[in-house]
Amino acid sequence: MPPGFTRRLTVYTFIAVVVFLLVRRFRHFDGLPFNLQTHSKGFRWKDAPIRHPVQSMISLPTGKAIKLPPIQFKFSQESPQEKETREKRRTFVKETFQRCWKSYWEYARGNDELAPISGGTKDHFGGWAATMVDSLDTLYIMGMKEEFNLAVEAVARIDFGGTQLEEINVFETTIRYLGGLLGAYDLSGEHVLLEKAREVGEMIYAAFDTPNRMPILRWRLHDAAAGKYQAAQTVVLLAEIGSLVLEFTRLSQLTGDPKYYDAVSRVTDVLEASQKQTYLPGLWPIIVNAAEMNFTADSTFTFGGMADSTYEYLPKTYALLGGTAPVYQRLYEDAMATAAEHLLFRPMTPESKYL
């Protein structure tokens, strides 16, 4: 071993470690991580060619919105002690969020998730800063206006024209990005958030470009961008295909472009046509076949994971449309009637008393 080799090796190792730590600490450039700065840029989803154009567009329902019952609980006058307890809890919740946000902003800004123990990052949702987008409305509601404004500036620079992932989950992309942007826009009126929401909407809309206009839920978007043939899948989770309607409906309302509402309305039509044909008429099974538009074959039913949000979105969409689309009320009420008979029960104590 040459003289001084061990010493030089130690020095070089130390330098390498320092450089690695500096890169990790200052890996953000202009508010965005390297992966968002360097991956494929410039692709505009709104310019993507449509292989299966819609022949007759389904427009948003018209008519005067009806007055719906209030859903907010009417609290009675609180006592001074109750007010003190409530405000302490509110402060604790906000401080917890502030601590989490500070960690994300310092160590994972621009990435999807912070790995809280290692201080590293994860990008399972496209690498478009899912945590940042999904937190916008919370920042605004909690009065963290400085943090909100900085996040909006960073969100404005996100490039939805590409991702390092080969495949994305359309459902997760819709609820986290499109929902996050629309919710924050509705609260703040920041127009750039609506612009970015439309960019996300244009991207996801391309997942509906299949022969039967059913969306691809585990979507190889690079293939779609390259113009390759794509078709809906035979095995699809009910929650994923049935939980796009709320965000897409709102996007049509805000932009005046009916194509987003048209896209999800075609899924609603299949839900309606199949609702009374399943093994438990009124409910849909966990697994559906989007390729054949067969939502009846499976025999497993639940309100839990993999199905829950489809049922959740029905009354929400009905309310969003001001009661002008009765189909969502019918679908929900028919589902609840079957659920009350087959899925729900009241636990009883050994003394035969209801809990």
C-alpha positions as CSV (number, residue, x, y, z in Angstrom):
1,M,0.0,0.0,0.0
2,P,1.6,3.4,-1.0
3,P,2.7,5.7,1.8
4,G,-0.1,8.0,2.9
5,F,-2.8,6.0,1.0
6,T,-5.0,5.5,4.1
7,R,-4.9,9.2,4.9
8,R,-5.8,10.3,1.4
9,L,-8.6,7.7,1.3
10,T,-10.0,9.1,4.5
11,V,-9.8,12.7,3.2
12,Y,-11.4,11.8,-0.1
13,T,-14.2,9.9,1.7
14,F,-14.8,12.9,3.9
15,I,-15.0,15.2,0.9
16,A,-17.4,12.9,-0.8
17,V,-19.7,12.7,2.2
18,V,-19.7,16.5,2.6
19,V,-20.5,17.0,-1.1
20,F,-23.3,14.4,-0.9
21,L,-24.8,16.1,2.2
22,L,-24.6,19.6,0.6
23,V,-26.3,18.3,-2.6
24,R,-29.1,16.9,-0.4
25,R,-29.4,20.0,1.7
26,F,-29.4,22.4,-1.3
27,R,-30.9,20.1,-3.9
28,H,-33.6,22.6,-4.8
29,F,-33.0,25.0,-7.6
30,D,-35.4,27.9,-7.9
31,G,-37.9,26.2,-5.7
32,L,-38.0,22.9,-7.6
33,P,-36.1,19.7,-7.2
34,F,-33.7,18.5,-9.9
35,N,-36.1,15.9,-11.2
36,L,-38.7,18.5,-12.1
37,Q,-36.0,20.6,-13.7
38,T,-34.5,18.0,-16.0
39,H,-37.1,15.5,-17.1
40,S,-39.0,15.8,-20.4
41,K,-40.4,19.3,-20.8
42,G,-42.5,21.1,-23.3
43,F,-45.1,18.5,-24.1
44,R,-48.5,20.1,-24.0
45,W,-51.3,17.7,-23.3
46,K,-53.9,19.9,-24.9
47,D,-52.1,19.5,-28.2
48,A,-52.1,15.7,-28.0
49,P,-53.9,14.1,-30.9
50,I,-57.3,12.5,-30.1
51,R,-57.7,9.0,-31.6
52,H,-61.3,8.4,-30.4
53,P,-63.1,11.8,-30.6
54,V,-66.4,12.3,-28.9
55,Q,-69.2,12.5,-31.5
56,S,-71.8,14.1,-29.2
57,M,-70.7,16.0,-26.2
58,I,-72.6,15.7,-22.9
59,S,-73.0,19.2,-21.5
60,L,-73.4,20.4,-17.9
61,P,-77.0,20.3,-16.8
62,T,-78.8,23.6,-17.0
63,G,-81.6,24.9,-14.9
64,K,-82.0,26.7,-11.6
65,A,-80.2,25.1,-8.7
66,I,-82.5,23.9,-6.0
67,K,-82.1,24.8,-2.3
68,L,-80.5,21.8,-0.6
69,P,-80.7,21.1,3.1
70,P,-77.7,22.5,5.1
71,I,-75.1,19.9,6.1
72,Q,-73.2,22.0,8.6
73,F,-74.1,21.1,12.2
74,K,-75.6,24.0,14.1
75,F,-73.7,24.4,17.3
76,S,-75.2,25.8,20.4
77,Q,-73.6,28.7,22.3
78,E,-70.4,27.4,23.8
79,S,-69.3,28.1,27.4
80,P,-66.1,29.9,28.1
81,Q,-64.5,26.6,29.1
82,E,-65.7,24.9,25.9
83,K,-64.3,27.8,23.9
84,E,-60.9,27.6,25.7
85,T,-60.8,23.8,25.0
86,R,-61.7,24.3,21.3
87,E,-59.1,27.0,20.8
88,K,-56.4,24.9,22.5
89,R,-57.1,22.0,20.2
90,R,-57.2,24.3,17.2
91,T,-53.8,25.7,18.1
92,F,-52.3,22.3,18.7
93,V,-53.6,21.1,15.3
94,K,-52.1,24.2,13.5
95,E,-48.8,23.9,15.3
96,T,-48.6,20.2,14.3
97,F,-49.3,21.1,10.7
98,Q,-46.8,24.0,10.8
99,R,-44.1,21.6,12.0
100,C,-44.8,19.1,9.3
101,W,-45.0,21.7,6.6
102,K,-41.6,23.2,7.7
103,S,-40.0,19.8,7.4
104,Y,-41.5,19.2,4.0
105,W,-40.5,22.7,2.7
106,E,-36.9,22.3,4.0
107,Y,-36.2,18.8,3.0
108,A,-38.6,17.7,0.3
109,R,-39.9,20.8,-1.4
110,G,-41.0,20.0,-4.9
111,N,-41.0,16.2,-4.3
112,D,-44.1,14.2,-3.6
113,E,-43.4,13.1,-0.1
114,L,-40.9,13.5,2.7
115,A,-39.5,10.4,4.3
116,P,-39.7,11.7,7.9
117,I,-37.0,9.5,9.5
118,S,-34.2,9.6,6.9
119,G,-35.0,13.1,5.6
120,G,-35.2,11.8,2.1
121,T,-37.9,12.1,-0.5
122,K,-40.3,9.9,-2.4
123,D,-42.0,10.5,-5.7
124,H,-44.8,7.9,-6.1
125,F,-47.3,10.4,-7.5
126,G,-45.6,11.6,-10.7
127,G,-43.0,13.7,-9.0
128,W,-45.1,16.9,-9.3
129,A,-44.9,17.9,-5.6
130,A,-48.1,16.1,-4.4
131,T,-47.7,17.2,-0.8
132,M,-47.3,20.8,-1.8
133,V,-50.3,20.8,-4.1
134,D,-52.5,18.8,-1.7
135,S,-51.6,21.2,1.2
136,L,-52.5,24.5,-0.6
137,D,-56.0,24.7,0.7
138,T,-54.9,23.8,4.3
139,L,-52.3,26.6,4.2
140,Y,-54.9,29.1,3.1
141,I,-57.5,28.0,5.7
142,M,-55.0,28.1,8.5
143,G,-54.0,31.6,7.6
144,M,-50.5,30.7,6.6
145,K,-50.5,33.3,3.8
146,E,-46.8,33.7,3.4
147,E,-46.3,29.9,3.1
148,F,-49.3,29.7,0.8
149,N,-47.9,32.4,-1.5
150,L,-44.5,30.8,-1.7
151,A,-46.2,27.4,-2.5
152,V,-48.3,29.0,-5.2
153,E,-45.1,30.4,-6.8
154,A,-43.5,27.0,-6.8
155,V,-46.7,25.3,-8.1
156,A,-46.8,27.7,-11.0
157,R,-43.5,26.3,-12.2
158,I,-44.4,22.6,-12.1
159,D,-44.2,20.9,-15.5
160,F,-47.0,18.5,-16.0
161,G,-45.6,17.7,-19.5
162,G,-43.6,14.7,-18.3
163,T,-42.6,12.4,-15.4
164,Q,-39.9,10.0,-14.6
165,L,-42.5,7.3,-13.8
166,E,-43.5,4.9,-16.5
167,E,-47.1,4.7,-15.1
168,I,-49.3,6.9,-13.0
169,N,-52.4,6.3,-11.0
170,V,-55.1,8.4,-12.6
171,F,-57.3,8.3,-9.5
172,E,-54.5,9.5,-7.2
173,T,-53.5,12.2,-9.7
174,T,-57.0,13.5,-9.9
175,I,-57.7,13.7,-6.2
176,R,-54.3,15.0,-5.2
177,Y,-53.4,17.4,-8.0
178,L,-56.6,18.3,-9.8
179,G,-58.6,18.4,-6.5
180,G,-55.9,20.2,-4.6
181,L,-55.5,22.9,-7.3
182,L,-59.3,23.4,-7.7
183,G,-59.9,23.5,-3.9
184,A,-57.2,26.1,-3.4
185,Y,-58.4,28.1,-6.4
186,D,-62.0,28.2,-5.0
187,L,-60.7,29.5,-1.7
188,S,-58.1,32.0,-2.9
189,G,-59.1,33.0,-6.4
190,E,-55.4,32.7,-7.5
191,H,-55.9,32.3,-11.3
192,V,-52.6,30.5,-11.8
193,L,-54.0,27.6,-9.8
194,L,-56.9,27.3,-12.2
195,E,-54.4,27.4,-15.1
196,K,-52.4,24.6,-13.5
197,A,-55.6,22.6,-12.8
198,R,-56.5,22.8,-16.5
199,E,-53.1,21.5,-17.4
200,V,-53.7,18.5,-15.1
201,G,-57.2,18.1,-16.5
202,E,-55.8,18.0,-20.1
203,M,-53.3,15.4,-19.1
204,I,-55.9,13.1,-17.4
205,Y,-58.4,13.7,-20.2
206,A,-56.0,11.9,-22.5
207,A,-56.5,8.7,-20.4
208,F,-60.1,8.7,-21.6
209,D,-59.0,8.5,-25.2
210,T,-60.0,4.9,-25.6
211,P,-62.4,3.1,-28.0
212,N,-65.3,3.1,-25.5
213,R,-64.2,6.4,-23.8
214,M,-63.7,4.6,-20.4
215,P,-60.5,5.8,-18.7
216,I,-57.3,3.9,-18.2
217,L,-56.7,4.0,-14.4
218,R,-53.1,2.7,-14.3
219,W,-51.9,4.7,-17.2
220,R,-48.7,4.6,-19.2
221,L,-48.8,8.3,-20.1
222,H,-45.6,8.2,-22.1
223,D,-47.2,5.8,-24.5
224,A,-50.2,8.0,-24.8
225,A,-48.0,11.0,-25.5
226,A,-46.3,9.1,-28.2
227,G,-49.7,8.3,-29.8
228,K,-49.7,4.6,-29.1
229,Y,-52.9,2.7,-29.0
230,Q,-54.6,2.5,-25.6
231,A,-57.7,0.8,-24.3
232,A,-59.5,0.6,-21.0
233,Q,-58.5,-2.2,-18.7
234,T,-60.5,-5.3,-17.7
235,V,-59.7,-5.2,-14.0
236,V,-60.4,-1.8,-12.4
237,L,-61.2,-0.8,-8.9
238,L,-64.6,0.7,-8.4
239,A,-63.2,3.5,-6.3
240,E,-60.8,4.6,-9.0
241,I,-63.2,4.7,-11.9
242,G,-66.1,6.2,-9.9
243,S,-64.1,8.9,-8.1
244,L,-63.2,11.2,-11.0
245,V,-66.6,12.9,-11.4
246,L,-66.3,15.6,-8.8
247,E,-63.1,17.2,-9.9
248,F,-63.9,16.9,-13.6
249,T,-67.3,18.4,-13.1
250,R,-65.9,21.4,-11.2
251,L,-63.3,21.9,-13.9
252,S,-66.0,22.1,-16.5
253,Q,-67.9,24.6,-14.4
254,L,-64.9,26.8,-13.9
255,T,-63.5,26.7,-17.5
256,G,-66.8,26.5,-19.4
257,D,-65.3,23.5,-21.4
258,P,-67.9,20.6,-21.3
259,K,-65.4,17.9,-22.3
260,Y,-64.4,17.2,-18.8
261,Y,-67.9,16.7,-17.6
262,D,-68.6,14.6,-20.7
263,A,-65.8,12.3,-19.9
264,V,-67.0,11.4,-16.4
265,S,-70.7,11.4,-17.3
266,R,-70.0,8.4,-19.5
267,V,-68.8,6.5,-16.5
268,T,-71.9,7.7,-14.6
269,D,-74.0,6.3,-17.4
270,V,-72.4,2.8,-17.0
271,L,-72.9,3.0,-13.2
272,E,-76.6,3.8,-13.8
273,A,-77.1,1.1,-16.4
274,S,-75.5,-1.6,-14.2
275,Q,-76.7,-0.7,-10.7
276,K,-79.7,-3.0,-10.7
277,Q,-77.9,-5.8,-12.5
278,T,-75.3,-6.8,-9.9
279,Y,-75.3,-9.6,-7.4
280,L,-76.5,-7.0,-4.8
281,P,-78.7,-4.8,-6.9
282,G,-78.1,-1.2,-5.9
283,L,-74.4,-1.7,-5.1
284,W,-71.5,-2.2,-7.4
285,P,-68.7,-4.7,-6.8
286,I,-65.1,-3.9,-5.9
287,I,-63.8,-5.0,-9.3
288,V,-65.3,-3.8,-12.6
289,N,-64.4,-4.4,-16.2
290,A,-63.9,-1.1,-17.9
291,A,-62.9,-2.6,-21.2
292,E,-66.3,-4.3,-21.7
293,M,-68.2,-1.8,-19.5
294,N,-69.3,-4.7,-17.4
295,F,-69.7,-3.5,-13.8
296,T,-71.6,-6.5,-12.6
297,A,-69.4,-9.6,-12.7
298,D,-67.6,-9.5,-9.4
299,S,-69.4,-10.7,-6.2
300,T,-67.5,-8.8,-3.5
301,F,-69.1,-5.7,-2.1
302,T,-67.9,-3.2,0.5
303,F,-68.0,0.4,1.6
304,G,-64.4,0.2,2.6
305,G,-61.2,0.7,0.6
306,M,-61.3,0.1,-3.1
307,A,-65.0,1.1,-3.3
308,D,-65.7,3.8,-0.7
309,S,-65.2,7.1,-2.6
310,T,-67.5,6.2,-5.5
311,Y,-70.4,6.2,-3.1
312,E,-69.0,9.3,-1.4
313,Y,-68.8,11.3,-4.6
314,L,-72.5,10.7,-5.6
315,P,-74.1,13.1,-3.1
316,K,-71.2,15.5,-3.4
317,T,-71.7,15.7,-7.2
318,Y,-75.4,16.1,-6.7
319,A,-74.8,19.1,-4.4
320,L,-72.1,20.5,-6.6
321,L,-74.6,20.6,-9.5
322,G,-77.2,22.2,-7.3
323,G,-79.5,19.3,-7.6
324,T,-79.9,19.8,-11.4
325,A,-78.7,16.2,-12.1
326,P,-81.1,13.9,-10.3
327,V,-79.2,10.8,-11.5
328,Y,-76.7,11.3,-8.6
329,Q,-79.4,11.4,-6.0
330,R,-81.0,8.2,-7.5
331,L,-77.8,6.3,-7.6
332,Y,-76.9,7.2,-4.0
333,E,-80.3,6.5,-2.5
334,D,-80.6,3.1,-4.3
335,A,-77.2,2.2,-3.1
336,M,-78.0,3.2,0.5
337,A,-81.2,1.2,0.5
338,T,-79.3,-2.0,-0.5
339,A,-76.5,-1.2,1.9
340,A,-78.9,-0.8,4.8
341,E,-80.2,-4.3,4.1
342,H,-77.0,-6.1,3.5
343,L,-73.9,-4.2,4.7
344,L,-75.0,-2.2,7.8
345,F,-75.9,-3.5,11.2
346,R,-76.3,-2.1,14.8
347,P,-74.1,-3.9,17.3
348,M,-75.9,-5.1,20.4
349,T,-74.6,-5.8,23.9
350,P,-75.1,-9.1,25.7
351,E,-78.2,-7.6,27.3
352,S,-79.7,-7.1,23.8
353,K,-79.4,-3.3,24.0
354,Y,-78.3,-1.3,21.0
355,L,-75.0,0.6,21.3
